[in-house]
Amino acid sequence: MEAASGPKPAARRPKRGELLEVEIESLAFGGRGVARTEGLVVFVAGALPGDRVRAEVTKAKKRFAEARAVELLTPSPDRVADVCVHGGEPCPGAPWQGLAYERQLEHKSDQVGEALRRIGELEGFELEEIVPAAEQWRYRNKLEYSFGEDGDQPTLGFHARGRWDLIVDVDDCHLASAAGNKARDAVRDWAQLGSIRAYDGRAHKGTLRNLVVREGRRTGQIQTRLVTTPSRFPKPPVDLHTTIEGDSGGTDGPTGVLGEERLREELCGLKLEMSHGAFFQTNTEMAERLYGVVAEFAGLSGSERVFDLYCGIGTIGLTLAAQAGEVWGLEIVPEAIADAERNAERNGIENAHFLAANARTGVRPLLVQAGKADVVVIDPPRAGLSQKIVRRLLECEAKKIVYVSCNPTTLAPNAAQLVEAGYRLSRVRPVDMFPQTPHIECVALFEKVAA
Ligand SMILES: C[S@@+](CC[C@H](N)C(=O)[O-])C[C@H]1O[C@@H](n2cnc3c(N)ncnc32)[C@H](O)[C@@H]1O
């Protein structure tokens, strides 16, 4: 018998701050748990499928609410023990650590397929097996810490869950290597010895803001960058010192060099250097596998003109250069382009050229300078491409587009636009760059359909 149809009964709209007891059914894009209660869908941060949790409502709309888990009432039978814990709280950088690794891979793969089918309304592509991470822990080559205070002693760690004003001191972060942890501890020791105060955003007083630790995994080099207000204090034991006035949220600002200016790394047989402001994949080992998938999908024969759009320090283009006729990289950050040029020279690569430009306005001048591309590799930030940039991409008239995406929900509409304009989405392969987190990377191959 069919259920009687009719308007759905109105859900009870909870208040902000209200506590709900819910059972998590599944995971949403972005990694939050999904629960249903009294006709309402609740997205719960910090909870996994099968968990029964007490959750505090942070936002309430007509048909859905957002909440954060404040108490784990009954853990999911599928939960595995947390590995990375700071001050009794699970590490904020590893929100999926309670989920067995195989399940993490299944969720990521499913979410790529679901985004392309549901958001992009695409069918007929091959969703290939996800490439698992080489290391499930201690894989990050970059971590950013914040300073706080315990009494009048500076602490150095991560923000407590849902708190902008409380820092949990970190002893051993299992996302960082032992050397990276040691480097952080040395800076904390220096701050404590000198009794240097952490910056207090409410009182607009104090000095220490953040510490960024980067690591050359293959060179063993550790680079530390201290971020402070412009105060006077003893010389810190770091490589770089950034000063920021006022309450800007980030860590970018004028930076002085006290040690080594650039980080050295080795990747796919290349010797690379990068400035602190340039993007570099945070998982070195998996970046190599990711670029391997890009090379496989590009299928170069030695003569092609390849565009590497959103090229950072040029890594994708440089790794493809030996199999291409010529490579052209485009990137908005000028320091990254200077790094890319230096990297090409250092590795004796003469067929790679780089341009500092915004993809929005830079593709047409690139086409005038270089001519049309045979293959375009595109690797945008999480927001993906605007419709206008997709139109510029189409003007390249490439036979193949290899799209590296760190967000399947923004890949999907871009993919639909490319398909609408005459490309076929043939293959998609997810690559797990970020174990213990909901972040999903994948590579998609688009091939021009013959007219
Ligand atoms: C996901 S990273 C990829 C970098 C590089 N392909 C790699 O694998 O290291 C995205 C890059 O796009 C650059 N970017 C962001 N917005 C841009 C824009 N409008 N035009 C050109 N580059 C941009 C960022 O600076 C960053 O280097």
The ligand as a Tripos MOL2 file, in Angstrom:
@<TRIPOS>MOLECULE
LIG
   27    29     1     0     0
SMALL
NO_CHARGES

@<TRIPOS>ATOM
      1 C1         45.6390   23.3860   -5.2370 C.3       1 LIG1
      2 S1         46.9800   24.4620   -5.5230 S.3       1 LIG1
      3 C2         47.8280   23.5580   -6.7840 C.3       1 LIG1
      4 C3         49.2710   23.9210   -7.0000 C.3       1 LIG1
      5 C4         50.0940   22.9380   -7.8160 C.3       1 LIG1
      6 N1         49.4010   22.4450   -8.9680 N.3       1 LIG1
      7 C5         50.6110   21.7920   -6.9580 C.2       1 LIG1
      8 O1         50.2600   20.6430   -7.1990 O.co2     1 LIG1
      9 O2         51.3920   22.0720   -6.0330 O.co2     1 LIG1
     10 C6         46.1910   25.7880   -6.3260 C.3       1 LIG1
     11 C7         47.0940   26.9180   -6.7800 C.3       1 LIG1
     12 O3         46.2870   27.8730   -7.4600 O.3       1 LIG1
     13 C8         46.7680   29.1850   -7.1950 C.3       1 LIG1
     14 N2         45.6510   30.0990   -7.4910 N.ar      1 LIG1
     15 C9         44.6030   30.4170   -6.7070 C.ar      1 LIG1
     16 N3         43.7690   31.2490   -7.3620 N.ar      1 LIG1
     17 C10        44.2910   31.4410   -8.5970 C.ar      1 LIG1
     18 C11        43.8690   32.1800   -9.7340 C.ar      1 LIG1
     19 N4         42.7490   32.9020   -9.7270 N.pl3     1 LIG1
     20 N5         44.6440   32.1570  -10.8340 N.ar      1 LIG1
     21 C12        45.7920   31.4350  -10.8620 C.ar      1 LIG1
     22 N6         46.2430   30.7170   -9.8010 N.ar      1 LIG1
     23 C13        45.5000   30.7140   -8.6830 C.ar      1 LIG1
     24 C14        47.1890   29.1020   -5.7270 C.3       1 LIG1
     25 O4         48.1250   30.1000   -5.4200 O.3       1 LIG1
     26 C15        47.7970   27.6740   -5.6630 C.3       1 LIG1
     27 O5         49.1680   27.7100   -5.9340 O.3       1 LIG1
@<TRIPOS>BOND
     1     1     2 1
     2     2     3 1
     3     2    10 1
     4     3     4 1
     5     4     5 1
     6     5     6 1
     7     5     7 1
     8     7     8 2
     9     7     9 1
    10    10    11 1
    11    11    12 1
    12    11    26 1
    13    12    13 1
    14    13    14 1
    15    13    24 1
    16    14    15 ar
    17    14    23 ar
    18    15    16 ar
    19    16    17 ar
    20    17    18 ar
    21    17    23 ar
    22    18    19 1
    23    18    20 ar
    24    20    21 ar
    25    21    22 ar
    26    22    23 ar
    27    24    25 1
    28    24    26 1
    29    26    27 1
@<TRIPOS>SUBSTRUCTURE
     1 LIG1         1 GROUP 0 **** ****
